[in-house]
Amino acid sequence: MDQAHGSGIVADDTLERKTSSGTGTVFPAHLMILWALLAAAQPIPLLPQVETTPRSNHLAEETSPYLLQHRYNPVDWYPWGNEALERAEKEERPIFLSIGYSACHWCHVMERESFEDEEIAAFLNKNFISIKVDREERPDLDDLYMAAVQRMTGSGGWPMTVFLTPDLKPFYGGTYFPPRAQGGRPGFLELLQGVAEAWGTRRQEVEENANRMAGMLEVQFPPLPETGLPDMADLQAREVLWTAAFSQVFDPRWGGFGQAPKFPRAEDIRWLLARGGKAGKDMALTTLRRMAEGGIYDQLGGGFARYSTDEKWLIPHFEKMLYDQGTLVPAYLEAWQTTGDPFFSDIAEETCSYLLRERRDPAGGFWSATDADSEGEEGKFFVWTPAQLEETLGKEDADFAAGLLGITPSGNFEHGTSAATRAGDFSDPRASSVRKRLYEARLKRIPPGNDDKILVAWNGLAIDALARAGRILGEEQFTAAAAEAATFLLEELREDGVWRRSWRGGQARNATVLEDLAYLMGGFLSLFQATGHEPWLKEAGALGDKILETYGDRETGILWENDGFDATVLHRMKSPWDGATPSPNSVALNGFARLHAFTQEPRWREALEEGCRALLPLADPNPRGYPSALRVFPLAVEEPSVAVVVGGKDGESFEIWRTTLHSPSARPALVVMAPKGNPDSELGIFKGRAPLDGKATLYFCRGSTCEAPATTPPDTEE
C-alpha cells in the first residue's frame, strides 16, 4: 500500500503506520461492534451482469489526472460536491468515499481489480453513492478521513476506503482491499455486502458509531500558554535532549531513522544540521550521503523517489513527487554550506536541473508527480540489465557502467533488473559521458504516467528550493525559473485577491488550504533573498496577513489547516506536526520570522512568538514529530542577523561576497543578495545603503544594531 507518512511511526514489513499525535492509536471498543456486524452480515444477492457500452461517469468534467483516470470506470463516480452529497441525503444511501492520487501504485491496482469489475460496480451503484477524491487537490478531506481510518485500524494509507453516513460521518474504513476474499483478508465485494447489510438492518447502531467517531475527530488543543519562550541557554539544553531522541532511532550504517521503509525526512536533516551539534551533523550528513548513493536517487536524471522500500535506500518506490525535490534541495544546499563538500552541492544542482528539464509546464509552473509504473510494471522505466547497458554503450563502456552503477547479472530488483546506485567513482572522467548516454537512451522508453496538475503548495516548495539554489550556488537559471513559476502562480491562480489551489489545462480550481499560502510565502521570501526584488517581499507580506486573518486562532496559537468556509467538510482540522511535507504551521512561523527580520514590523514578531509558545509544549516531549518547529524556535528566542549585499559595478566582488556568506565559516545570518540595490527604498535594510567605491558592499545587522559596511570579506583583505 502507498503509506501515510507522519510524525508517529511504527513500521512493519508492509505498511508504515501513522498516528496524528505521534503516540499511537487504540481501536475504539464501540467500533469493534461494527466489525462484528460486518463479519456477521448476510450477503445481499448480486445484480446480474449486463453488457454495457463504456461511458463516462460524473468525473468527465474534472481536471485532476487522478479523477480522469476513473472517468470510464463502470462505477458511477461523483466528484466531492453538492450533487453527490444531496443525492446521498435524499436517497438515504451511505457514501463510499475513495481517496487516492495519480502516482499511487496501489490505487491503480485497486482500480484494475475492483473499480473496473462490472459485478462490483453494479453492487456499488445500487447500494452506495460513490465519490472519488484526489487527496492532492483536497488535503482537507484527506486529513479528516485519514484521521478516522487511523483511529479505526491503527494505520493508514492510499487508496483510502471510507464509508460515510449521508451527513458525512465516517463509520468504517481501511486502505486497499483485494476484489474478493483471499488469505483470510476480506475482499472488497464481501466488505460492500456487509456494509450494505448493516446499513439496511442495523442503521441505528451504525449511525451511533458514526456519531461517536465524528466526535473523536474534533480538534482539541490546549489554550495558548501564558508563559514566554525559554532563553537561548535553556533552548540549547533542550536541543541536546531532542538530538538524543533522533539518535535513538538513527541507523548509523545506512542513515535515516527507524526501519524500512525509509522516507527522506528533510526536516529532520535540516534541524540536525543546524542545531544538533556534532552528533546531529553526523546523522544528517550520513543520511544525505547514503540517500544520494542509493537507488532512491535517480543516478541518471537527478531527483529523488518518494521512499525506499529497504533500509539501504537501494530500491525505491519509483514515483517522484515535486514536494520531495522542494524539501531535499535545501537540505543538500545546507550540507554543502556546512561542509564545503561539492558532493552535496552537486546533488542539489542535479535535482534542480531535473526540475527545469522534466517537471516544468510550458506555462511556467511545476508538475506534481510521476508514477512508479510504466507499461504496467513498477520501476520498468528506471531499471537496467547488463544486456541493456551493452546494447546502449557497447561492451567496454557497458562493463564500466555496470561497475559505476551497480548493475549486475542477478540484479537487485525484480526479474534480474537493477536500480542504478552510486557504486563506482563518479569523478572518473568517463562517468559523466556514460551517465548522459544512458539517460538519453532511457528517454526513448515509455515513460511513467505524469500528473501534470500544478499545485500552489508544492510549487511554493519548488520556488523556495530553486531560489535558494540560485542564491547559494550563483546559478541564475534556477533563480529565473523560480521567478517565472511565482509569476505564473500570481497570474493564473489568483483572481481579485482570491487564490486557488490547483491548475491544469487553463483552469484554476479548489480552495486553498494553509499549506498553499505558507509554502508560497516561503518561496516568495526566498526569491526576495535571492534577488533583493522588493515586490517579492510585498507578496510574502500579503500572504502572511491572509494567513493570520483566515487561519489564525488566538485561543490556542495554532493555525487552522483550512478556512472553514466549506460546509461539506465535517470538521476544521489542525495538524501542527510534520508529515511527508513540513508542517504548514511551522513554515508559516518561519515566514513570520523572516518578514520581521526584513521589515521590523512588530506584528510579525508577535505572531512568531505566539505560535512558538503554542508549539513548544507539544514539540518538547515529541521532537521527532516537530522538526520544522524545532528549526523555528531559535528565530523566536533570539533575533536573527541579516546580511544584505548591495551590488555595485564590480560583479566579481558581488560573487566573492556570495561565496563568503555561504561558506562553512560564515556567521549565521539571513542573507539577501541585491545585485542592484535601492538606496531610495523605504525598506530599512535597503534605505540609504549604496555600494561603496563601486564595489559590492555588505551591510550586517541584528535588529537595529549594525556593523560598519564592508566591501571586502575579512579573510580576503590585503
C-alpha positions in Angstrom: 0.0 0.0 0.0 1.1 3.6 -0.5 1.7 4.6 3.0 0.7 7.5 5.1 3.7 9.3 6.4 3.7 11.4 9.5 5.0 12.1 13.0 4.2 8.8 14.8 5.7 5.9 13.0 5.6 2.2 13.8 6.7 0.3 10.7 6.4 -3.3 9.7 7.4 -5.0 6.5 4.4 -3.9 4.5 3.0 -0.7 5.9 4.2 2.4 7.6 1.7 3.2 10.3 0.9 6.7 11.1 -0.9 8.4 14.0 -1.6 12.1 14.2 -0.5 12.5 17.8 2.7 10.5 17.5 1.6 8.4 20.5 -0.3 5.6 18.8 -4.0 4.9 18.5 -6.3 2.4 20.0 -9.1 0.8 18.1 -12.2 2.1 19.9 -14.3 -0.6 21.6 -17.6 0.6 20.0 -16.1 0.2 16.6 -15.3 -3.4 17.4 -19.1 -3.9 17.4 -19.2 -2.7 13.8 -16.5 -5.1 12.8 -18.7 -7.9 14.3 -21.7 -6.6 12.4 -19.9 -6.7 9.2 -18.5 -10.1 9.8 -21.9 -11.5 10.6 -23.7 -9.8 7.7 -25.6 -11.9 5.3 -24.6 -11.5 1.6 -27.0 -9.4 -0.5 -27.9 -11.1 -3.8 -25.8 -9.7 -6.6 -27.3 -8.0 -9.6 -27.0 -9.9 -12.9 -24.1 -8.7 -15.1 -25.2 -6.7 -18.0 -23.1 -5.9 -21.1 -22.7 -2.1 -21.4 -21.0 0.2 -23.7 -18.3 2.2 -21.9 -19.4 5.6 -21.0 -18.1 8.3 -18.8 -19.3 8.9 -15.3 -19.6 12.2 -13.4 -15.8 12.7 -13.3 -15.6 13.5 -17.0 -15.5 17.3 -16.5 -12.8 17.2 -13.8 -9.2 18.4 -14.4 -7.4 16.1 -11.9 -5.4 13.4 -13.8 -6.3 11.0 -10.9 -10.0 11.6 -11.2 -9.9 11.5 -15.0 -8.2 8.0 -14.8 -11.5 6.8 -13.3 -14.0 8.6 -15.6 -14.7 5.4 -17.7 -15.0 3.0 -14.7 -18.4 1.3 -14.6 -18.6 2.7 -11.0 -20.9 5.7 -11.1 -18.3 8.0 -9.6 -19.0 11.6 -8.5 -16.5 14.2 -7.5 -16.9 15.6 -4.0 -19.7 18.2 -4.2 -23.3 19.1 -3.6 -24.7 16.9 -6.4 -23.4 13.7 -4.8 -24.0 14.7 -1.2 -27.5 15.9 -1.8 -28.3 12.6 -3.6 -27.0 10.6 -0.7 -29.1 12.6 1.7 -32.2 12.4 -0.5 -31.9 8.6 -1.1 -30.6 7.8 2.4 -27.7 5.9 1.0 -24.3 5.5 2.6 -21.4 7.2 0.8 -18.4 5.1 -0.4 -15.5 7.6 -0.4 -12.3 6.5 -2.2 -9.3 8.8 -1.8 -6.0 8.5 -3.7 -3.6 10.2 -6.0 -2.3 9.8 -9.5 1.1 8.4 -8.7 -0.2 5.8 -6.2 0.7 2.3 -7.3 -1.9 0.5 -5.2 -4.6 3.0 -6.3 -4.0 1.7 -9.8 -4.2 -1.9 -8.6 -7.5 -1.4 -6.9 -8.9 0.4 -9.9 -8.0 -2.5 -12.2 -9.2 -5.2 -9.8 -12.3 -3.6 -8.3 -13.4 -0.4 -9.9 -13.3 -1.9 -13.4 -15.1 -5.0 -12.3 -18.7 -5.0 -13.6 -20.1 -7.1 -10.7 -18.5 -4.9 -8.0 -19.5 -1.7 -9.9 -23.1 -2.8 -10.2 -23.3 -3.5 -6.5 -21.8 -0.1 -5.6 -24.1 1.7 -8.0 -27.2 0.0 -6.5 -26.3 0.5 -2.8 -24.0 3.5 -2.4 -23.2 6.9 -3.6 -19.6 6.6 -4.8 -17.3 9.6 -4.5 -13.7 9.8 -5.8 -11.3 12.4 -4.3 -7.8 13.4 -5.3 -6.0 13.8 -2.0 -3.6 16.3 -3.5 -6.5 18.6 -4.6 -8.4 18.2 -1.3 -5.9 17.7 1.6 -8.6 18.9 4.0 -10.8 15.9 3.2 -7.8 13.6 3.1 -6.6 14.7 6.6 -10.0 14.4 8.1 -10.9 11.0 6.9 -7.3 9.6 7.2 -7.6 10.5 10.9 -10.8 8.4 11.1 -9.2 5.4 9.3 -6.2 5.6 11.6 -8.5 5.6 14.7 -10.4 2.6 13.3 -7.4 0.5 12.2 -4.3 1.9 13.8 -2.7 2.7 10.4 -3.5 4.4 7.1 -2.5 4.8 3.5 -3.8 5.0 0.0 -6.1 4.1 -1.6 -8.1 5.2 1.3 -11.5 3.4 1.6 -14.1 5.1 3.9 -17.8 4.6 4.3 -19.8 7.7 5.5 -23.4 8.3 6.5 -25.3 10.8 4.3 -24.3 13.5 6.9 -20.6 12.8 6.2 -19.7 11.0 9.4 -17.3 8.0 8.9 -18.3 4.6 10.3 -15.9 2.2 8.6 -12.6 2.4 6.7 -9.4 0.9 5.6 -7.0 1.1 2.7 -6.5 -1.4 -0.2 -8.8 -4.4 -0.4 -8.4 -7.2 -2.9 -11.6 -7.6 -5.0 -12.7 -10.8 -3.3 -11.7 -12.6 -0.1 -8.3 -14.2 -0.1 -5.8 -15.5 2.5 -8.1 -14.6 5.4 -8.4 -11.0 4.3 -11.9 -9.7 3.5 -12.5 -9.0 -0.2 -13.9 -5.7 -1.3 -17.1 -7.2 -2.6 -17.7 -9.0 0.7 -17.0 -5.8 2.5 -19.5 -3.9 0.4 -22.1 -6.6 1.0 -21.5 -6.4 4.8 -21.7 -2.6 4.9 -24.9 -2.5 2.8 -26.5 -5.2 5.0 -25.5 -3.4 8.2 -26.9 -0.1 6.8 -30.1 -1.7 5.8 -30.8 -3.7 9.0 -28.8 -2.1 11.8 -28.8 1.6 10.8 -29.3 3.0 14.3 -26.2 1.2 15.6 -24.2 2.3 12.5 -25.2 5.9 13.0 -24.5 5.8 16.7 -21.0 4.6 15.9 -20.6 7.3 13.3 -21.6 10.0 15.7 -19.1 8.8 18.2 -16.3 8.7 15.6 -17.2 12.2 14.4 -16.9 13.5 17.9 -13.5 11.9 18.2 -12.3 13.8 15.1 -13.0 17.2 16.5 -9.7 19.1 17.1 -8.7 19.8 20.6 -5.6 21.6 21.6 -4.7 23.3 24.9 -5.1 27.1 25.3 -2.2 29.3 24.4 0.3 29.1 27.3 0.8 32.4 29.1 4.4 31.7 29.8 7.0 33.1 27.5 9.7 31.4 25.5 12.9 30.0 27.0 16.2 31.9 26.8 18.9 30.6 24.5 20.7 28.7 27.2 17.5 26.8 28.1 16.8 26.2 24.4 20.2 24.8 23.8 19.8 22.4 26.8 16.6 21.2 25.3 18.2 20.7 21.9 20.7 18.2 23.5 17.7 16.1 24.6 16.0 16.5 21.2 19.1 15.3 19.4 19.2 12.3 21.7 15.7 11.4 20.6 16.8 11.2 17.0 19.9 9.3 18.0 17.8 6.5 19.5 16.3 5.6 16.1 19.2 6.5 13.8 20.6 3.9 11.6 24.4 4.5 11.8 25.3 2.3 8.9 22.8 3.4 6.3 21.5 6.6 7.7 17.9 7.5 8.2 15.6 6.9 11.1 13.8 3.7 12.0 13.4 0.6 10.0 12.3 0.1 6.4 10.5 1.5 4.6 12.6 4.7 4.9 11.4 8.1 3.9 13.7 11.1 3.1 12.7 13.2 6.1 14.3 16.5 5.0 13.1 18.5 8.1 14.8 16.1 10.5 18.0 16.5 8.5 17.9 20.3 8.3 17.3 20.7 12.0 20.1 18.2 12.9 22.5 20.1 10.6 21.6 23.5 12.1 21.1 22.7 15.8 22.1 19.1 16.6 25.8 19.7 17.4 28.4 17.3 16.1 26.2 14.2 16.7 23.3 15.8 14.8 25.5 16.8 11.9 27.0 13.4 11.6 23.5 11.8 11.5 22.3 14.3 8.9 25.4 14.1 6.6 25.4 10.3 6.8 21.8 10.2 5.8 22.2 12.6 2.9 25.2 10.8 1.5 23.6 7.4 1.8 20.4 8.5 0.1 22.3 10.1 -2.8 24.4 7.0 -3.3 21.3 4.7 -3.3 18.6 3.9 -5.8 16.2 6.3 -4.2 18.2 9.0 -6.1 17.9 8.9 -9.9 21.6 8.5 -10.7 21.0 9.4 -14.4 18.4 12.1 -14.3 18.6 13.6 -10.8 15.7 13.9 -8.3 14.5 11.6 -5.5 11.8 9.0 -5.4 9.2 9.1 -2.6 10.7 6.5 -0.3 13.0 3.4 -0.1 11.4 0.0 0.4 14.6 -1.2 2.2 17.0 0.1 4.9 19.8 0.7 2.4 18.0 3.3 0.2 18.6 0.8 -2.5 15.1 0.0 -4.1 12.8 3.0 -4.2 9.1 3.2 -4.6 9.8 4.7 -8.0 7.2 7.5 -8.0 8.7 11.0 -7.9 6.9 13.8 -6.1 7.6 17.5 -6.5 7.4 18.1 -2.8 10.4 15.8 -2.1 12.6 17.8 -4.5 11.4 21.0 -2.9 12.3 19.9 0.6 15.5 17.9 -0.2 17.3 20.5 -2.3 17.6 22.9 0.7 18.9 20.1 2.9 21.7 19.3 0.4 22.5 23.0 0.0 22.8 23.4 3.7 25.0 20.3 3.9 27.3 21.9 1.3 27.3 25.2 3.3 28.2 23.2 6.4 31.0 21.1 4.9 32.1 22.7 1.7 31.9 19.2 0.1 30.9 19.5 -3.5 29.2 16.1 -3.3 26.2 17.8 -1.7 26.1 20.8 -4.0 26.2 18.5 -7.0 23.1 16.6 -5.8 21.3 19.9 -5.2 22.3 21.2 -8.6 21.4 18.0 -10.4 18.0 17.9 -8.7 17.2 21.5 -9.7 18.3 20.7 -13.2 15.9 17.8 -13.2 13.0 20.1 -12.2 13.8 22.6 -15.0 14.3 19.8 -17.6 11.5 17.4 -16.8 9.0 18.9 -14.5 8.2 22.4 -15.8 5.0 23.2 -17.5 5.4 25.4 -20.6 3.3 28.0 -18.8 5.9 28.3 -16.0 4.7 26.2 -13.1 5.9 22.8 -12.0 4.0 19.5 -12.4 3.1 17.4 -9.3 4.4 13.9 -9.8 5.3 10.9 -12.0 4.1 7.4 -11.4 6.1 4.4 -10.2 4.7 2.3 -13.0 5.2 2.3 -16.7 3.8 -0.3 -19.1 2.1 -1.8 -16.1 5.3 -2.6 -14.2 6.7 -0.8 -11.3 10.1 0.8 -12.0 10.4 -0.5 -15.5 11.4 2.9 -16.9 14.3 3.3 -14.4 15.9 -0.2 -14.1 18.7 -1.8 -16.2 20.2 -5.2 -17.1 23.8 -5.7 -18.2 22.5 -6.6 -21.7 20.7 -3.3 -21.9 23.8 -1.5 -21.0 25.8 -3.3 -23.7 23.1 -2.6 -26.3 23.3 1.1 -25.5 27.0 1.6 -24.8 28.9 -1.3 -26.3 30.8 -3.9 -24.4 33.7 -1.9 -22.9 31.7 1.1 -21.7 28.9 -1.3 -20.6 31.3 -3.1 -18.3 32.4 0.3 -16.9 28.8 1.5 -16.4 27.9 -1.8 -14.7 30.5 -1.2 -12.1 29.7 2.5 -11.8 26.0 2.0 -11.3 25.9 -1.4 -9.6 24.1 -3.2 -12.5 24.7 -7.0 -12.0 23.6 -10.1 -13.8 21.5 -11.2 -10.8 20.0 -7.8 -10.3 18.9 -6.0 -7.2 15.2 -5.6 -8.2 12.7 -7.8 -10.0 13.2 -10.1 -13.0 17.0 -9.7 -12.8 16.9 -5.9 -13.3 18.8 -3.4 -11.2 18.1 0.0 -9.8 21.1 2.2 -10.5 23.2 3.2 -7.5 26.4 5.2 -7.0 28.5 2.0 -6.8 31.7 3.3 -8.5 33.7 6.6 -8.8 31.5 9.3 -10.3 34.6 11.6 -10.5 36.1 9.3 -13.2 36.2 11.3 -16.4 34.2 8.5 -18.2 31.3 8.6 -15.7 29.7 11.8 -17.0 29.6 10.7 -20.6 28.2 7.2 -19.7 25.5 8.6 -17.5 24.5 11.1 -20.2 24.3 8.4 -22.9 22.2 6.1 -20.7 19.9 9.0 -19.8 19.3 9.8 -23.4 18.6 6.1 -24.2 16.2 6.0 -21.2 14.2 8.9 -22.7 13.3 6.6 -25.6 11.5 4.2 -23.2 7.8 4.5 -22.5 7.8 6.9 -19.5 5.7 6.7 -16.3 2.5 8.5 -16.1 2.7 12.2 -15.5 0.5 14.1 -13.1 0.7 17.5 -14.7 -1.6 19.4 -12.4 0.1 22.4 -10.8 -0.4 22.8 -7.0 0.3 26.1 -5.3 1.7 24.5 -2.2 4.2 22.2 -3.9 5.2 24.9 -6.3 5.9 27.1 -3.3 8.4 24.4 -2.1 9.9 24.2 -5.6 10.2 28.0 -5.8 11.9 28.1 -2.4 14.3 25.3 -3.4 15.3 26.9 -6.7 15.6 30.4 -5.3 17.9 29.1 -2.5 20.0 27.2 -5.1 20.2 30.3 -7.3 21.4 32.4 -4.3 23.8 29.9 -2.8 25.3 28.4 -5.9 25.2 31.6 -8.0 23.1 29.8 -10.7 20.9 32.4 -12.3 18.9 29.9 -14.3 17.5 28.5 -11.0 16.5 31.9 -9.7 14.9 32.8 -13.1 12.9 29.6 -13.1 11.7 30.3 -9.5 10.6 33.8 -10.5 8.9 32.5 -13.6 6.9 29.9 -11.6 6.0 32.5 -9.0 4.8 34.9 -11.7 2.7 32.2 -13.2 1.0 31.4 -9.9 0.2 35.1 -9.4 -1.3 35.5 -12.8 -3.1 32.2 -13.1 -4.1 31.1 -9.6 -5.0 34.4 -8.0 -8.0 36.5 -9.1 -9.2 39.6 -7.3 -7.1 38.6 -4.3 -8.6 35.1 -4.1 -6.2 32.2 -4.5 -7.0 28.7 -5.9 -5.0 25.6 -5.1 -4.7 23.7 -8.3 -4.4 24.5 -12.0 -4.5 22.3 -15.1 -5.3 23.0 -18.7 -6.0 26.7 -18.1 -8.4 26.0 -15.2 -7.8 27.0 -11.6 -9.8 25.1 -9.1 -10.2 24.2 -5.4 -9.9 26.5 -2.4 -6.5 26.9 -0.9 -5.5 25.5 2.5 -2.9 26.7 4.9 0.0 24.8 3.2 -0.6 26.7 -0.1 -0.2 30.1 1.5 2.5 29.1 3.9 4.7 27.3 1.4 4.2 30.1 -1.2 5.1 32.7 1.4 8.3 30.9 2.0 9.0 30.8 -1.8 8.4 34.5 -2.2 10.7 35.3 0.7 13.5 33.1 -0.7 13.1 34.9 -4.1 13.5 38.2 -2.2 16.6 36.9 -0.6 18.0 35.7 -4.0 17.2 38.9 -5.9 16.6 41.8 -3.5 13.5 42.5 -5.5 11.0 44.2 -3.1 7.8 43.1 -4.8 8.5 39.5 -3.7 8.7 40.7 -0.1 5.5 42.6 -0.5 3.7 39.5 -1.9 5.0 37.5 1.0 3.6 40.0 3.5 0.2 39.9 1.8 0.2 36.1 2.2 1.3 36.4 5.9 -1.6 38.8 6.5 -4.0 36.4 4.8 -2.8 33.5 7.0 -3.3 35.4 10.2 -6.7 36.7 9.1 -8.1 33.4 7.8 -6.3 30.6 9.6 -5.3 32.3 12.9 -6.6 31.0 16.3 -5.8 33.3 19.1 -7.2 30.9 21.6 -4.6 28.1 21.0 -2.0 29.9 18.9 -2.1 27.0 16.4 -3.2 27.7 12.9 -6.2 26.1 11.3 -5.5 24.0 8.2 -8.5 25.1 6.2 -10.5 28.3 6.0 -13.8 26.8 7.5 -15.9 28.2 4.6 -16.8 24.8 3.0 -19.9 23.4 4.8 -19.3 20.0 3.3 -16.2 19.5 5.4 -17.2 17.8 8.6 -14.6 19.4 10.9 -12.0 22.1 10.7 -8.6 20.5 11.3 -5.2 21.4 12.8 -2.1 19.3 12.5 1.0 21.2 13.5 3.3 18.2 13.3 5.4 17.3 10.3 4.5 14.6 7.8 5.8 13.9 4.3 6.0 17.7 3.9 6.9 20.2 6.6 4.2 21.4 8.9 2.5 24.4 7.2 2.0 25.8 10.7 5.8 25.9 11.3 6.6 27.1 7.8 4.2 30.0 8.4 6.1 30.8 11.6 9.4 30.7 9.7 7.9 33.1 7.2 6.8 35.5 10.0 10.4 35.4 11.4 11.8 36.4 8.1 9.2 39.0 7.5 10.1 40.6 10.8 13.8 40.4 10.2 13.4 42.2 6.8 10.8 44.7 7.8 11.0 45.1 11.6 7.2 45.3 11.7 6.0 44.2 15.2 3.0 42.2 14.1 5.3 39.5 12.6 7.3 39.2 15.8 4.1 38.9 17.8 2.7 36.2 15.5 6.0 34.3 15.6 6.3 34.3 19.4 2.7 33.4 19.9 3.0 30.4 17.6 6.2 29.2 19.1 4.7 29.4 22.6 1.9 27.2 21.5 4.2 24.6 19.8 6.9 24.3 22.4 4.8 22.2 24.9 3.8 19.9 22.0 7.3 19.5 20.5 9.3 19.3 23.7 8.2 15.7 24.6 8.0 14.5 20.9 10.7 16.3 19.0 10.7 13.8 16.1 7.2 14.8 15.3 8.0 18.6 15.0 11.5 19.1 13.4 10.3 22.1 11.4 9.1 23.7 14.6 12.4 23.0 16.2 14.1 25.0 13.5 11.9 28.0 14.1 12.3 28.2 17.9 15.8 29.8 17.8 14.4 32.6 15.5 11.8 33.4 18.1 14.2 33.2 21.1 16.9 35.4 19.5 16.6 38.0 16.7 18.4 36.6 13.6 21.1 38.6 11.9 20.5 39.9 8.4 23.4 40.1 5.9 22.5 42.3 2.9 24.9 42.6 -0.1 24.3 45.5 -2.3 25.8 45.1 -5.7 28.0 47.7 -7.5 29.7 47.9 -10.8 32.2 45.3 -9.8 30.4 41.9 -10.4 33.4 40.0 -9.1 33.2 41.5 -5.7 29.5 40.5 -5.5 30.3 36.9 -6.2 33.1 37.0 -3.6 30.5 38.0 -1.0 28.1 35.3 -2.2 30.8 32.7 -1.7 31.9 34.1 1.6 28.4 34.3 3.2 27.5 30.8 2.2 30.7 29.1 3.3 31.2 26.8 6.3 33.0 29.7 8.2 30.2 32.2 7.6 28.4 33.7 10.6 24.7 32.6 10.8 22.5 35.2 9.1 19.6 35.6 6.7 21.4 36.5 3.5 19.8 38.9 1.0 21.7 39.3 -2.3 20.6 42.5 -4.0 22.7 43.0 -7.2 21.2 46.4 -8.0 20.3 47.7 -4.5 17.9 50.5 -3.9 19.1 53.3 -1.5 15.9 55.3 -2.2 13.8 52.4 -0.8 11.6 52.9 2.3 12.6 49.4 3.4 15.0 49.7 6.2 17.5 47.1 5.1 18.0 49.0 1.8 17.3 52.6 2.7 20.4 54.8 2.2 22.5 51.8 1.6 24.6 52.1 -1.6 27.6 50.2 -2.8 30.8 51.9 -1.6 33.6 52.7 -4.1 31.7 50.8 -6.8 32.2 47.5 -5.0 29.5 45.2 -3.7 29.0 46.1 0.0 27.9 44.1 2.9 25.5 45.6 5.5 25.3 43.3 8.5 22.7 43.9 11.2 20.8 42.3 14.0 17.6 44.3 14.5 18.6 48.0 14.7 22.2 47.2 15.6 24.5 47.3 12.6 28.2 46.9 11.9 30.1 49.2 9.6 29.6 48.5 5.9 32.3 46.3 4.4 33.5 46.0 0.8 35.9 43.2 1.4 35.5 40.0 3.4 38.0 39.9 6.3 39.9 36.8 5.0 40.5 38.4 1.6 41.8 41.8 2.8 45.3 42.6 1.9 
